[in-house]
């Protein structure tokens, strides 16, 4: 049995981040990734407040050289082309957060995992964990690789296995659906999608529908990721396949039909469903859940990779602090880490609930310029989950106005009805 300091299960952004930071600090790290990279994955739009971790990993320059599409902002509209809201990150955020990237995850994840290996982590592909033992002083895993069974032990284990949450399930950690309805996403890559020109060419576009939403993510000069998200109940009522639901939705919404009228699909359709959950706690004396293993929420605000990066950094720092004193995580440290992860996802959960509430979304599409509220909303869209007091109270005012909109009109009302033959404008 080979011995390591830390075993990381999963080689996606959360696993490669934890492994890279720990290896960079001198730890002997083993990464067990069940698939062979590169591999397709969804979650292709980054948000700016993950930039700091990418720089700490020394991959920012690599991302620039790899040719990923720069993302300077985000824009929102409706399926009938009514209403438009544009968030340009550089307009009110620090230069460190003025832009980030749209990424094809096969390339992005492979780059991050290679970076962890370059920092000294041992990375094994197609290594499937079959058993876990977590003790008081150490942990051990059994895994299958190339048809043979292997074992490894360590003092720490980081669960970066995504929604499978290998350690979370092994430890029987309770979880909640956070009161969110089950949803289904169907998505594919296309070429010849109509998109913005000039400085906004790399923006993500979110199209709000009556019972869901669509994303448009430009990945390079030709390829665009397009996806439809709707409630599972709404989808089942249609009595069609996910692909048919996608295509019917495109034809029934002028904004979508316009953007995709010349589009050609360049890959298979993919589906994901029933994906909102959060574990009640995310750490034990010798284990931590990071990224999607700790919890996954609706991807409307592209929070997945940022939470993966930042939670993994927090986990790595917690391990290194305890390791320096040759001890496990204390109960207080376990609770503090869990609170930190819940705070990250909680900020986005509030935004998601706002997005799906029609009246609140009306305020979001036209936030009052008073009290500098647009700057506060911009920070939320960019992924700032640790707000200063000057931003936090403005966020509270924004959500108060969202509630007031239910009873008193303070922002223009929005309708999902409209002329499906009119072509929308593409905003500069």
N, C-alpha and C positions, 0 to 999 in steps of 0.2 A: 504494500500500500504506500503510494507516494504521499508525502506530506507537504501542505502549502500553508501560507498564512491565511489566505481568504479564497474561498471557492465562490465563483459567480455563475449562476445558472441563467443562461441567456446572453446572446451577443448583440442584441439590438442596441439602440442609443443609450438606454439606461445601463445595460450590462457593460458596454464598452466604455462608458463614462466612469462608472465605479472602478472597473478594472484598470483603466488608464491612470486615474488619479492615485489609486493605491500602489500600482506598480511604479509610478513616478516618484512616490514617496519611499520606495525601497522594498515594498512587500513582494513576496513570492505569491503570484496570483494565478489561479486556474480558471479559465472560462470554458464552460460546457455549452455549446450551441447545438441544438438538435437538428438544424438544417444546414445545407451547404450554401454559403454565400457566393455570389450575389443571389438574392431572391426577391420577388415582388413583395411590396408591403404598402399599405395605405398610410396616410398621415404625412402628406407631402409639403405642407406649408408651415414654415417655421415662423415664430414670432420673436420680436426683438429682445425681450428680456431673457432669452436663452443665450444671447450672444456672449455674455461674460464667461459662461462655462466653456463654450467653444474656443474662446481665446485661452482660457486656462489649460485646455487640453492641447494647445498648440496646433489646432486644425483650421483656424480661421483662414490663414493664407492658403492652405491646401484647398479649402472650399472655393476660394476665389480663383485659384489656378485650375480647378476642375471644371469650371465653366457653368456652375449652377446659376440659374436665373436670379438676378437681384430682385428682392421684393421691397419696394419702397413704401407700400401702404396696402390698405384694404378698402373695398367699396361694397356697398349694400344697395340693392334695389328690389323691386317686386316683379313677380311673374308677368304682370300686365304692363311693365315698364313704368309704373307710377312711382314717384319718389326716388330719391337718390341721395346717398350719404357717402362721402369720401373721407378717409382718414389717411393723411400723409404723415408718416412717422417723423420725418425731419422737420415738420412745421412747429412742433412744440416739445420734442424730446431731445435729450442729450445726444451729441453726435455718435456716441457708442451704440445708440439704438435707432439711428436714422434709417437704417435698412437692415434686412436680413436676407434669407434665401428661400426660393421655392426649390424643392429637391426631389429628384427621383430616388425613392428610398433604397432601391437596390444598390445604387452607386453610393449614396450617402452613408448607409449603414455599413457597407463594406469599408469605406474610407475610415470611419470611426473605429471599427474593429481592428483594422490593420494598424491604426495608430496605437491602440492598446498593446498590440503585439510588439510594435516597435519600442514601446516603453518598457518591455520586459515581461508582459503577461504571456502565459502559455495558453494558446487558443486552440481548442479542438472543435472541428466541425462534425456534423452528423453524430454527435455524442448525446445520447438520450438517457436522462436520469431515470433510473428504475426504482431506487430506494434512497431514503434519507434517514440519518440518525442524528439527532441534535441532543447533545449532552450538556452537562454543567460547564465543562471546561473545553470541550471541543465538538466538532461536527464531522460527519462522514457521509459520503455519497457513494452509491453504486451506479455505474453507468455502462451503457452498451456502446461499443465502438468497433466498427468493422467486424461485426459478428462475435466479438469477444466481450466478456464481462470484466470490468475494471473497478477498482476502488481508490478513493482518495480521501484524505482527512485534512482538516484545517481547524483554526481557532474560530473562524468566522464564515458565515455563509450569507450571500446576498442573492435574493430572489429577484431576478430580472427576466423571468420567464413569460411576462405579459399576462394576459387575462387568464391563462392556465393556472397561474400562481401556484407553482409546485410546492413551495414551502408553506404558503398560506393555507393551502388545502391539507397538507401533511400535518400542520399544527392545528387544523380545525378552527382557524380564526373566523369568527362570525362576520358576516357582511350584510350590507343593506343596498337596496336598489335606489335609495335616496328619494323615494317617492316619484320617480320619473317613469313615464310609460315606456314600454318596450318599443324599440324602433328598429328599422331595417334600412340598410344602405346598399345601393347598387351603383357600381361605378366602373369606368373604363377609361382608356387613353384614346385620344382622337388627334387627328391632324386637320388643318384647315378650319379650325374654330376661329370665328371672328373675335378679335381681341383689341385691346387698347393699343395706341401708338405712343411713341415718345417715352417720356419719363415714367408714365404709369403702365407701361407694357407688362411689367412684372407684378402688378397688383393681383391679389386674389379677389374674385368677385363672388359674392354670396347673393343668391336670388331667393327671396322669401316667397313661399307659396302659402296657400290657405291652410294646407295640411302638412307642410314640411318645408324643405328648402333644397336648393342645388348649389354646388360649388363649381367654380371654374378656376383651375390652378395652372398657369402657364409654366411648363417645366423646362422648355428650351425654345429655340426659334420656331419649331414646328409642333411639338407635342404639347397637348393640354389634357390635364386630368379633369374629368367631369363626373360628378356624382349626384345622386338623388337620395335624400334622407326623408323618411316618413314614418309615422307610427305603424307598428306591426298590425294593429287592428284595421287601420285605413287600407293598408296593402291587402290584407286578407279579404276585405269586402269587395275588392275589385275582381277577384276570381281569375287573375292572370299571373303569368310568370314575372319574376323581378325585371327581366329584360323588357317584357311587354309593358309593364308599368312605367319603366323609364321612358320608353319610346312614346307611349301615349301622353305622358306628362310633357314631354318636349313639344308635341304637336298642339297641345292645349294651352300653351303659355307663350305669348308673343316674344318675350325677352329670350326665352330659351330657344324657340324656333329660329329667331333671327341669328343668334350666335352659332347655331349648329346647322344652318341651312346648307352649307357646303362641306360639312365635316365628314370625315371618314374615320371609322374606328380602326385602330392599329393594334389592338390587343383584345383579350377576352374580357367579358363582363365578370366582375367579382361581386360577391355579396358578403355583408357582415350584418349580424342581427343580435338583439338582446344584449346590449353592451354596456349599460350604465350600472356601476356598482362601486362600493368602497368598503374596504375592510375596516372593522371597528378599531383595530390597532395595527400598527405597521412595524413593530419591532419587538424582539425578545432579548434575553441576555446575550445570545450569540448569533442572532439572525436579524435581517432587515428586509422589508419589502420595498422595492423601488419602482418608479414608473407605473405602468399598467398593472403590475402585480399588486400594488397597494390599492389601486382603484382606477376605473376608467369612466369618463363622463362624455357626454355628447360632444362631438368634435367641431361644433359650429364655430368656435373661436380658436381653433387650431392649437389647443393647449397641450396636446399629447406629448410631443417631443420636448417642449419646454419643461413640463413637469418631470419628464424622464430625466432630463439633464440636471435640473436643480435638485430633485429628490436624491439622485445618485450622488451628487456632490455632497449633500448633507449627510448621507449615509457613510460615505468615505471619510468625511471629517469626524463623524462620531466614532467610527472604528479606530481611526488613528489616535484620537484623544484617549480612548480606553486602552488601546494597545500600549501607549507610552507608559501607562501605569500598571500594565500586566494584569488587567481585570476585565470582567464582562461589562456590558452596559448596565448601569444602575436603573432602578425603576423610574427615577426622575428623567434620566436620559431617554429611556424608551418612550415615556409619555411626551417629552419635548419633541422628539423626532416625529411621533404620530401627529402631534398638534401642528407641526410645521407642514407636513404633507397634507393634512386636512385643510389647513389655511390656504395652501396653493389651489387645491381643487375647489374649495369653498368659494373663492373669489369668482372662479369661472362658473360654478353652479348658479350663483346669483345672476350672472350675465345670461346664462342659458335660459333660466326661468323668465327673465325679462324678455328675451328674444321671442319666446313662444307665446307670450302674452301680447295680444294685439295692441291693447292700449299702451302698454309699456314700450312696445316696439315703435309706436308712433312718436314717443318722446325721444327715443334713441335716434330715430331718423331725422329729428330736428331739434337737438338739445338747445335749450335757451343759452344765448351768449352771456347772460348775466352770471355774475359770480365766477366767471371763467370755467363754467361747467364742461365745455367741449374738451378742454385740456385734461380734465379728470377722466372723462370717458375715453379719450385717446390712450391714456395710461392703462386703462382696463383692457382695451382692444390689443394693446402691445404686450400685455402679459405681466404688468407690474402687480405682483401679489403682496408686496410689502410696502404699502403706501405711507408716505409721510402724512403728518397731521393735516397739512394744508391741502392735500389731495383727498384724504379720507373723509373729511367733513363735506367736501364737495360731492363725493360719491354718494354719501347719505342723502344730500339734497336731491341729487339726480334720481335716486330710487324713490324718494318721497314724491317727486313730481310724477314719476311713473304710476304711483298709486293714485294720486289725485286725478290723473287723466281718465281714470275709470268713471269719475263722477262729474268732472268739470273739464271741458275741452281747453287745454293750454297748448296743445300742438295740433297741427292739421290732421284730420282724420284720414286714414288710409283705407282703400277698398281694393279687394283682390279681383274685382270684376273689371271688364274693360274690353276694348276692341282688339280682338286677337289677330286682326289683319294689319294693324299699324306697326311699322318698324320703329323700334326704339332708337334713341341716339346713343352712341358710345361716347362717354364723357372723356375729355382730355385729362 
